[in-house]
Amino acid sequence: MLKLFYASGTSAMAPHILLTDAGLNFELEKVNLDQKTWRGGDYDQINAKSYVPTLQIAPEQYLTECAVILEYIDFQARQNDGSNYATDEYWQERVWLNYIATELHKNFISPFRKGNWLPNTDDSKRLVWQRVAPRLAYVEARFQGPWLMGQHFSMTDPYLFFMTNWMHRLDFSFDHLPKLKAFDERMRQRPSVQEVLRVEGKPHSVTDG
Ligand SMILES: N[C@@H](CCC(=O)N[C@@H](CS)C(=O)NCC(=O)O)C(=O)O
């Protein structure tokens, strides 16, 4: 069975939502990111990159990198029939996954903190906002609605929601991002998202400077 290593409110929320939404069988393993431990001991033995998410897909076989994990889950959910391969939609989904991973996710991370952590001071928040604001504006301009890529909910939506969820955590304004605001609200109405927010509970917070 698939096993997702996660910490609450982190990027692991995206695969957690996709697994839940797709109705796939999976187990959850909570990781203590401060200690780098899990129920089974040293987390770095599972993922030497020392971050979440990690998806265990077979005994001793692990996938890392959020965008790739989302692709794997999407592939399983479509029962590996290959029907979506080489279509424009297929490639555009991958373009969005990479954009969210490299332009949004990484730019939400404070350059001043150890590890991949959110900013925790006004100065670092300002710096992060300078980086993410133009990229969020790009998403806003290209957002098709009701979901990122149009009529169909896709694996890009849970990844984008993880970013809008972080906007709330950092108190970033949606003032010039009405489509993203509506998207965030629409996602929160989805049963899978409600379930994941309930199961994950209070977001992981870090104490290091
Ligand atoms: N490139 C990785 C980044 C994952 C990442 O930044 N994870 C954060 C939580 S959102 C984390 O576990 N940080 C802990 C640390 O860096 O010590 C991916 O896309 O999966």
The ligand as an SDF file (V2000), in Angstrom:
LIG
                    3D

 20 19  0  0  0  0  0  0  0  0999 V2000
   12.0150   20.1000   -3.5850 N   0  0  0  0  0  0  0  0  0  0  0  0
   11.1810   19.5450   -2.5600 C   0  0  0  0  0  0  0  0  0  0  0  0
   11.0020   20.5720   -1.4370 C   0  0  0  0  0  0  0  0  0  0  0  0
   10.2050   19.9940   -0.2670 C   0  0  0  0  0  0  0  0  0  0  0  0
   10.1400   20.9630    0.9030 C   0  0  0  0  0  0  0  0  0  0  0  0
   10.5500   22.1140    0.8070 O   0  0  0  0  0  0  0  0  0  0  0  0
    9.5880   20.4820    2.0360 N   0  0  0  0  0  0  0  0  0  0  0  0
    9.5180   21.2880    3.2480 C   0  0  0  0  0  0  0  0  0  0  0  0
    8.0880   21.4280    3.7360 C   0  0  0  0  0  0  0  0  0  0  0  0
    7.0790   22.2660    2.5470 S   0  0  0  0  0  0  0  0  0  0  0  0
   10.3010   20.5740    4.3510 C   0  0  0  0  0  0  0  0  0  0  0  0
   10.0990   19.4030    4.5920 O   0  0  0  0  0  0  0  0  0  0  0  0
   11.2270   21.3120    5.0100 N   0  0  0  0  0  0  0  0  0  0  0  0
   12.0120   20.7570    6.0840 C   0  0  0  0  0  0  0  0  0  0  0  0
   13.4830   21.1120    5.9710 C   0  0  0  0  0  0  0  0  0  0  0  0
   13.9230   21.6700    4.9670 O   0  0  0  0  0  0  0  0  0  0  0  0
   14.1950   20.8420    6.9340 O   0  0  0  0  0  0  0  0  0  0  0  0
    9.8340   19.0830   -3.1340 C   0  0  0  0  0  0  0  0  0  0  0  0
    9.3880   19.6880   -4.1220 O   0  0  0  0  0  0  0  0  0  0  0  0
    9.2510   18.1210   -2.6120 O   0  0  0  0  0  0  0  0  0  0  0  0
  1  2  1  0
  2  3  1  0
  2 18  1  0
  3  4  1  0
  4  5  1  0
  5  6  2  0
  5  7  1  0
  7  8  1  0
  8  9  1  0
  8 11  1  0
  9 10  1  0
 11 12  2  0
 11 13  1  0
 13 14  1  0
 14 15  1  0
 15 16  2  0
 15 17  1  0
 18 19  2  0
 18 20  1  0
M  END
$$$$
